């Protein structure tokens, strides 16, 4: 109690009353202007907006088709808009967060690869250094390779910032496009305290997925992104709540051992897809091209043809890292004595395209298969 006889409870009550009056005045002004006010509007007005960077790389989410029914051939027109235009097109984002647009590239995701991943990591680090108040960053991305960019960043970024990768299955110009709601969900998750410490996230279709597990499962359906083995993390629903139901157990950003700062490229790692009667042509070509690692997208539960096996053993003897994944899309490749004897690494339940990324980063640290296996067991 102060010398004036006013208690801390009195001060709190006065502040609450002032805040209530301020909100009531704001509602009155909006209502008199004919503005429809939602509970989400009132909630956001009662707390300061968090700042979220919006980094644009292109993709369907920023694409413009010939007309509203062009939801397929738009990818051949090449017309894409940047993050500033997305903010203008979807002003609802700015009702939720203070958006900081950061133009990067405007391409389809088939044009994005390791050099871009490294550059994006630098962009995120620079944004965090330049804007200490940033709560998170949203990266717009084409869906074709979205999961690969997400997993790389999940292993490589070293700032305690919620990073969300978002895409769309229908272009921004399309009838019933999912671009707007996906963007709204993404900025909401990036700003949410509940999403902190979960690693890099992927948000589409109101679902929050972990970068490690999520993959694109359909060419056209809106519910394309799935985490087959362990499921999604939670929802970004229209009531404004970010509902999280589980937390990733594997190591992820920013607490990883990988430091890619200053790197211009990553070690070459290729994927050899196994199928009935597959020969060694692809494996030999990858070795000849200078691959430092080969991921075998093997037959489930972790087998190759006899000819492929011979080629992989020979590649390993030449110092090429060999990682055994599976083409099945779900389930672990288990360690076996014969695989350890050959010096092969098993990818656990990482899909081939994800195993490739971890192998690339692992090779920046060690070429020892025992040490690389440790990394696959932890990440």
N, C-alpha and C positions, 0 to 999 in steps of 0.2 A: 504494500500500500504506500502511495506517495504521501508527501506532507499535505497535500490538498484533500486527502481522504478518498481519492479515486483508486480503485483496485484494478489489477490487470484484467480481471473479468469485465469490468466496466469499459475498459479500453477496447477489448475484443468485441464486445457487444456494439459499441459505437461504430467500429470499423465495419462490422457486418451490416449494420443499418445503413451506413453511408454507401456501401457497395450495393445493397438492395435498392436504395434510392437511385443510384447511378444507372443500374440495370433497368429499373422501371422507367426512368427518363428516356433511356435509349430505346426501349420498346415503344414508348409513347411517340417518339419522333418517327421511328420507322413505320408504325401503324398509321400515323397521320399522313405519311407519304404514300400510303397504299401498298407498302411492302409486306409480303407474306413472311412471317417470322416463325422459324421452327425451334424446337427445343435445342437442337444442335447450335443454331445461331446464338441463342441465349447463353449456352454453356461456353462457347468460344469467346463471347464478349466479356465473360466474367474472368477470363484469365489471359495473360499476355500471349500473343502468338509466338510459337517457336519458329526459328529460321531453318529452312531446308533448301539445300542446293538442288537444282534441277539440271542435270548434265545430259545433253542430247547427243545420241549417237546415230539416230535415224530409225530405220525399221518400220514395220507396218503401223505402229502407234503414231508415227509422224507422217505417214504417207497420205497423199491426196490422189484419188482416182479420177477418172473422166467424168463420173457422175455418181449419184448416191447408190446406184445398183452395182457399181464396179467394186466388188469386194474380192476379186481374184486377180484380174489382169493389171491392177494398179501397180504391181511390183515391176512391170515392164516399162512404166512411164517415167520412173525415176524422180517424180516430184515429191519432195519432202519438206516439211516445215521444221523450224528450229524451236528451242525451248521457249523463247520469247513469244513466238506465235502460239505455242501450246497453252501458255499461261493466258493469252488473250482469248483463245478459243474456248478454254475451260476455266472461266474466272472463279468457279467453285473452289478450286485449289487455294486461291488466295483468301477465301473465307475461313479456311482451316489453318493455314500456316503462312508465314512470310516467305514467299518463294524467291530464291536467288537464282535466276537463269544463268547457266554457263554453257554456251555453245561449244561443241567439241567436233563432231563430224555428222554428216547426214547421209548415211549409206545403209544398204541392206546388211543383215548380220553375216551373210556369206562373205563379206569383205573384211570382217573383223577377225584378227588373229593375235598371236603372241605379242607382236610389237605394239598393237593397240592396247592389249591388256596391261603391258608395262606402262604405257603412256597414261591410261586411265588411272592406274594406281598413283602415279605422280600427280595427276589432276586432283584426285581426292585429297592427297596429302597437302597439296598447295592450297586447296580451298579451306581445309581445316586450319592451316596456319594463318591464312589471310582473314578468316572469319571465325574467331574463337567461340562465338556464340552459336555456331551451327549445331543443331540437334541431330541432323542427319543429312544424307544425300540420296537422291533418287536418280537412277540412270535409266533413261529410255533406251530400249534395245530391241532389235528384231528378234523374233522368237526362235529362229532356226538354230542359232548358237548361243542363245541367252544363257542357258545353263552352264556353258563352258566359261564364259566371262564371269558369271557369278561365282563359280567354284574357284577360279584363279584368284579373284579378289578375296574370297573367303580364306585363302591361304596366305595371301601376300600383303594385304594392307596392314599398316601398323599404327593406325590411329583409332582411338576409342570413339567411333562414330557409327551410328546405325546406317548401313548402306543397303538400299533396296533397289533391285533391278526389276523393271516393269516393261511389259510389252503389250501387244494386243493382237488378236486374231483377225480383226477387221479394221480397215484403214480409218483414219480420223474422219474422212469424208463420207464413209459408208453409212447406209441406212442401218440403224440399230448397232452402231459401232460400240465396241467395248472399251475403246480408248479412254473416254472421259471418266467412267467409273473406276477403271484400273488406275488411272493417275490419281484420282481422289483417294482411293485406298492406299496407294503407295506413299503419298505425302503424309497421310494420317499415320501410317505405321512408322515411317522414318522419324516422325516427331514424338512418337509415343514412348514414355518411360518403360512401359511393359516390354517393348521390343529391344531394349538395350541389352547387350551382352549375349545375343543369340547368333552372332556371326552375320555374314551377308545373307540377305533374305530375298526371296522372289515373291512378288505379289501380283496375282491376276485372278479375276473371277471371284473376288472377295476372299481368297484363300492365301494364307501365309505359309510359304514353304521354305525349308532349309536348303541352302545352295548345294550342299553335299549330296542330298538324296534326290532332288527334284529333276525331272526330265520331261521333255515334250513327247506326248504319246499319240497325238492325232494331228493330221495335216491341217484340218479346218475347224474342228469343234472348239467351242469357247473353253471347255473344261479340259483342255489339252495337257496342262501341267499336273503331274502326279508324282508322288513319292511312294513307290510301290511297296517297299518293305516295311517302312515304319510310319508312313502317313504324314500329313501336314502338321504344322506347328499350331495353327489357330486360324481365326477369322478376322477380317476387317469389315465389319458389318455397318449398315447405314445408320445405326444409332450412334455411331462415333466411337464405340468401344473397340479397343484392340484386345481380343480375347485369345490368350495364349494357354495351351493345354499341355505342352511338353517342351523341354529344352534339349538342344543337341548335346550329346555326350562326348562326341569327338572334338579334338582340338580345332580351334578356328581363330580367325582374326579377332583382335589384334595380338593374341597370345601364341604366335607361331614362331618357328625358328628360321623362317625364310625371309631373307633381306634382298630384295631385287632393286633397291635404289641404285641408280646409275647404270643399270644394265640396258643394253639396246636390243637384246634378243635372248632367247632361251635355247637350251640344248635341243637338238632335233630328236623327237620321238614320234614314231609312226605306229599305225594300227594295222595289224594283219587280220582280216576277217576270215574265220574258218567256216568251212562248209563241206558237204560230202565230196570226197575225192579231191579236196584242195591240194595243190602242189606247192612247191617252194618258190615259185616265180616272184610273188610279191615280197616275201621275206628277203630273198637274195637281192632284189632291186633296192629295198630299203637300206640294206647293209652297204651296197655299192654307192648309194647316194649320200652316205655318211651319217646314217642314223646312229645316235648314241644310245638309243633305247628302242625297243619294240614291244608294244602291248599286243598280246594275242587275244582277240575277241573269240575265245575258244568255244567249242561245243560244250554245253552244260553236261556235267557240273564242273568241268575244267579239263577238257581233253582236246587234243588236236589229231589230225590225221598223222599217220606214221611218217609221211614225207615232210610235213610241216615240223614235226617233232625233231627230225634229224637236222633240218635247216636251223631251227631255234637253238639246238644244242651247239651247232657249229658257230652260230652268231655269238653265243655266250662265250665260247672259247676265244673268240676274237675281241672280247671285251665289251660287247654290246649288252646293256642291261635288258633282261627279258622279264616281262610282267605278264602273268596269266590272269586275265579277266574272263568274263563270259558274255556271250551274245544273248543270253536268255532274258536279260532285263530285270532279273530279280534273283536274290539268293547269293550266298557267299561261295567263293572259290576257296576250298579248305586247303591248309598246308598238308603236304604229304612228304614222306621221307624221300621218295624218288625225285620230287621237285627240289627239295633242299640240296640233294646230291648234285643235281644239275646246275645249281646256282640260280634257280628261278625264284622270282618274287611272286607271291599271290596277292591279288587285289582286294581280298575280302569281298564286300558287296558293291564296290565301286564299278559303275558302268565303264566300258572301254574308254569313252571320251573323257571321263573324269579321271580314270587311272592314268591316262596319258598326261594330264596336267600335273598330277602329283608326281609322276615320274620325272617330268621336266624340271620341276622345282627341286626334287630330291637330288637330281644330278648336279645342281648348283652347289650342293653340300657334300655329296659323297658318291663314289661309284661302287662302293662295297655293297653287295646284295644283302648282307646281314643288316647293315645299317639302314638301307633303303626299306627292307622288310619292317624294321622298327617303325619307320615313318608311316608305312601303310597300315600298321596295326594301331597307330595313334590318331591318324587324321581321317 
